[in-house]
Amino acid sequence: MAAAAGRLWLSLGVTCLLVHARLPHTSDKTQGLLDSRRALDVMLATEQCSRSSIMLVTDDSPWAFSMMQGLTDLQAPWGVCVFGVTNNEQNANMTRENLSQAIATARRLLDVSWWVMVVVVSEDPTFLSAFAEFSFKNHLLSVHTTRLLAFTRLPLHRLHTLHHLHKTLSRTSALLAVVDDASPVLRTTVLSWLPFTDPETRPLQVASWTTDQNLSLVYPPNLFPKKFLRFPHRPHVMVTAEEFPSQSAVMVDDPTIHGSKRLTFTGAAGYIMEILSTAMNFTYTYLRPLDKSWGLQKSDGTWSGMMGLITREQVEFTPGPVSLDFSRSQWMEYSAYIFISGYYILAALGRPEADPYTEN
């Protein structure tokens, strides 16, 4: 997307004329709706950078579309894209199909973007769950270059049972903003779920917004907490690695089970895992691929080797080293590089030969 990009409207399942026809006039706005828009606008303003773009995703409920109408003046350096998705209450499969198309299109836009804030606005738990499912499967959200802000009026107890929503909120740089417009003073509470926690775990409140106090941040100046730097509860994760000239697989005594062995790696992979597990506060177990390969993509789109373990979510990550590759980047997120290696093309000198195209 060019730096001068403007606003792009994409409507899935409805025509653009119908989308605009369904939006209420300004005179019909309630004070609560105006305050909700102000809250969302303020939150978005805290997460702007010189190369940021914004993707807005909404269903066709009156409240969600009215929220989007209030953001018509929203600006971002690399443009704003709005996805209006028809929520067919009589046909859930149609809603999922429309949403799947929207996420697939958004994924293509993400490939040509630098830093993206994704905002989904809905008060339908089914829509929010489906969005979370498809955005996670299509790798729309990343830890480093994408943020997600889910904005809803649904009470928190109606969201605890949504497995896909919790998975997306906890495993990505994502926040849930819950609007309470039932009280005289509208309040928006912003919540974050820590990685590797259960859906029943109480979320972390990171910010709140009221008409009286405006936006109050728990971890200023950031709206999004740095929740991947160090885990407070020391989770246990599965990782994968494979032998390489700089690292070897070995079996060592397992201190937790008498008389048993466990897999570990010496060399680069072992050092990296020691540093990460200590700094980020987690324990880990290696799972080695059966074919002992890095992994190739098959004709049906699935992967073998370590890539297969990652894409099937059997492991969380690999210390690598994994070379940069576009096809892999569609299925996994790379960290900063560990080392750079060079390659040279060598050829024999050969014997002098006459050039047949040279004139005598």
N, C-alpha and C positions, 0 to 999 in steps of 0.2 A: 504494500500500500504506500503510495507516495506521501510525502510529508504534507502536501496540499490537499489531501483527500478530504472530502466533505462527508455528507450523511448518506447512508445507503439503507433503504427500506426493503426488507424481504418479507413477504407474507406467505406463509405456508398453509394451504387449505382454504384460503379465502382470497378474494380479489382485493387489490389496494383500494379501490373505491369503497368497497364494503368496510374495510378497516377504518377509513376516515369517517364514514357515515355513522359508525357505531360509537364514535367518541363524543362525549357530552360537551355542551357549550360551556364556556368559562363561567357564565352566570349560574350554572347548576352545581358548581363545586362547593363542597362543604368545607368548613374550616379544618376538620380533621384530615381531609384529603390534602388540603394545602400544606398543612403541617407535616404530613407524611412525605410529601414531595421535598419539602425543605430539608427534612432529615436525610433523605437519600442523596440530595444534591450536595449537602455539606460533607457527607461521608466520601462521596466520589472525589470531592475537591482535595481531600487529604492524600489521595493516592494517584497523583498525576506526575508525569515526568515528560521530558522533552520529546520522547519517541513513543508515547503511550497512545493506545486506541481503546475504544469502548465498544463492547457488544452487549446489547440489551435484548433479552429474551422474555416474552410474555405470552400468556394465554389470552383468550378473548373474553374474559370476564370483565364486567363494567369497571370494577375497582382497579384491576391490573392495567387495563388500557387507559383509564383516566390518569393513573400514575405516570404512564409513559407520555401522555399528552403534556404533562407538566414539565417534561424534560426535553421539550422541542428545542430549547436554546442551549442544550448541553453541548460543550465543545471539547475536543481532544485533538492534540497536535497531529495525530495520524488518522483521524476520522472516527465517526460513530456509525455503527451498523445496528439496525433494529430488526429483530425477527418476531413477527406476529404469527403465532401458531394457533390454529383452531383446536379447541378442546371439545371434542365430540362426546358429550355425556352418554349418548346412546350407543356409541361404538368406541370402546376403549382402544381397540386395535388400530382404528383410524387415527386416533390421537397419537398413539405411539409411532405410527408411520410418519405423520406430519412432523413430529418432534425429531425423529431419526433423520429426516431429510434436513431439517434446520441445523442439527448438530454436525452433520456431514459437511454442509456448506460452511459452517463456522470453522470447522477444522481446516478447510482449504484456505480460508482467510487468515487463520492463525499462522500458516506456513509462510506467509509473506508479511507478517507483522513482527514488531520488535518486542513490545511489552503490552499485554492486553488485560483489561479489567472486564470480566464477564459479570453481568448483572441479570439475575432471573427474578421476575416479579410475579407472584401467583399466590392465591389463597386456596388452591386445590392440592391436597396431599398427594393424590395420584399423579398429577402433573409434575410436582416437585420431585417425586420419587423417580419417575420416568426420565426426567431431565438429568438427574444425578446418575442414573444407570447408563444412559447413552453417552453423556459427557465423559464418564470414567472409561467406558469401553473404547471410545474413539480418541482417548488421550487428548481431550480438549484442554484439560487443566494440567498445569505443571507446577513444580515447587518454585522455580526461579523466574519464569517469564509470564506467568498468568496468575491473576487473582480472581476469586469468585466471591460475590456478595449476593446471597439469597435473601430477598426481601418479602416478608409475608405478614398477614394478620392472624395466622393460625396460632393458637396457644401451643405452648411447648409440649404439653402432654399428648397432643395429637401427632407429634413428629417423632417421638421416641421409638415408635414401632417401625419406622421406615428404614429398613436395612440399607438400601442403596444410598439414601440421603446421608445417613451417618457415616457410611464408608467414604463417600466423597468429601464430606466436611472434615473428617479426621485425617484423611490421607493426602490432602492437597492444601494449598494456601487458600483457605475458604472461611467465610464467616456467615453466620445466620443472623439477620436483623429481624426481630419480632416486634411488630407494632401493636401497642395497646391503646386503642382509641375509644375504649369504653369509659374511661375516667375523664373528669373535667379537663385535666391537663394531659395532652397526648404524650406518651413516653415510648421511645424505641430502645430496646435493649439489644446489644450486639454481643453474640456468643461465639465461642470457639471451642471445638472439640479437639483434644490432644490426640496425637497419633497412637495407635495400638491400644485404644480404650474401648470398653463395651458401650453399646447404645444407651444403657441405663446409667452410665457414668455422668455425673453432674458436669455440664459444660462450664467453661471458664468465661466469665464476663469480662470483655475487653473494652467496652465503651457503652455509653448511654447518651440519649439525646432527648431533651425536653424543650418545650417552648419557652420555659423560664431560664434554663441553664445552658441552652444550646448543646454543643457536643463536648462530652467529658471523656477523655481517654485515660484508661488505666495504665497504659504503657506509652506515654507520650515520647516522641512525636508520632509514633506509629499506630495506625489503626489495626493493622495486621500484626499479631505477635510473632516473634521468631521462634515458633514452636518446634522447629526441627534442629535447633542448635544443641539442646540437651533435654533428655526426657526425665521427668521427675520421678517416674515410677519404675524405672529399669525394666523395660520389656525384654522378652526373649524373641529373637527373630531368626528366620531361616535365610541363609545366604548360599551362593554357589560360587565355585571357582574351578579352574582346570589347570593342569600342568603346563608350564611355560619355561623357557630357558632360565627365567629369573625366579621361578618358584616350583616347589615339588610337593606332592601329596604324600603324607605320612600318617600312620596309625599310632596313636599314643594312648597311654592309660587314661581311662575316664575317672576323674576323682569323685564323681557323683555316684557311680555304680561300681562296686567292688568286683574286680576281675574282668571288667569289660574294656573295650577299646573305643576310641572316637577318632573321627577324621579331622585332620588339621592340615595346614599348609605352611611350609617354610618359605623364606625368601620374601619377595615384595608383597604378595597377598597377605602373608602372615603379619608383616609389619603394619600394613594398612589397616587390617582388622583390629589389631591391638590398639592402634592410635584412635580409630573411630569409636570402638566400643568403650574405651576409657573416657574419651572426651564427650561423647554423646550419651553415655550411661545406659548401655544395653548389653545383654549377653547374646550369644549366637551359636548356631549349629550349621555345619556345612552339609549341603546336599549336592552330590556330584551327579551330573547327567550320565545316563546309562551308556550313551554312545561316546562319552568323553570328548565332546567337541564344543566349540564355541556356538555353533548353530547356523543352519541355513534355512531359508524360507522355502517351504514346499509348494507344490502346484495348487494345493487347496488353501493356501494362505497361512497355514500354521507353521510353527518353527520347531526345529530339532535342537538338541544340545542345551547349553546354558540359556540361550534365547528362549527356548521352549519353556524352561522352568520359570523364567521371568514372565513371559506372556500368559502362562496359565496360572500365574500368581501363586506358584508353589514356593517361591522364594521372594525376598524383598529386593535384593540387589546382588551385584557381584563386584568384588574389588578389581576385577579385570586381570590384565588390561584388555579393553575392548576398543578396537579402532573405530574412528568416526565413519559412519555410513548412513546415508539418507534413509534407506529402507529400515534400518534398525531404529533410527530416530523416530519413526512413526509408531513404534511400539514400546519404546523405553526412553527415559530421560537421562542424558549424559551429565556427569559432574564436570567440574573443571579438569583439564587434562593433567595427567600425572607426569608423563614424559613425552618427548617428541623424538621420533627416530627418522633417519633419512634413508632413502633408497637410491641406488645408482644402477645405471644400465651399462654393462660391460660387453664389449665385443672384440673379437680378434682383429688385428690390423689387416690381414689378408694380403693377397698379392696384387701388384698393380695390374689394371686391366684397361684396354683401350676403350674409349667412349665411342660407341657406334653412331651417336648422333652428332659427333663433332665433324665438321666439314674438313676435307683434306686440303 
